[in-house]
Amino acid sequence: MQNVQQLSQQEQFAKWLHGKQFFYEKIHPVLNGYLGQNDAKNRLKEIFRTRELPEDLEPLWARIHH
């Protein structure tokens, strides 16, 4: 843990932050407070459904759907 704390904040986020765990432990409770109670998995599906596809995935998405 001490090795991780010595890294820059950017490196810590890029290499040591578990995105799913962070969402469930930090983001979801805040969203529940602002938007009302909702199941975390349903909320994630709603978020992904309304977000644009990242540019680097567009060619792959196009191949899958043709």
Secondary structure as UniProt FT lines:
FT   HELIX           2..5
FT   HELIX           9..16
FT   HELIX           19..22
FT   HELIX           23..27
FT   HELIX           28..35
FT   HELIX           40..50
FT   HELIX           55..57
FT   HELIX           58..64
//
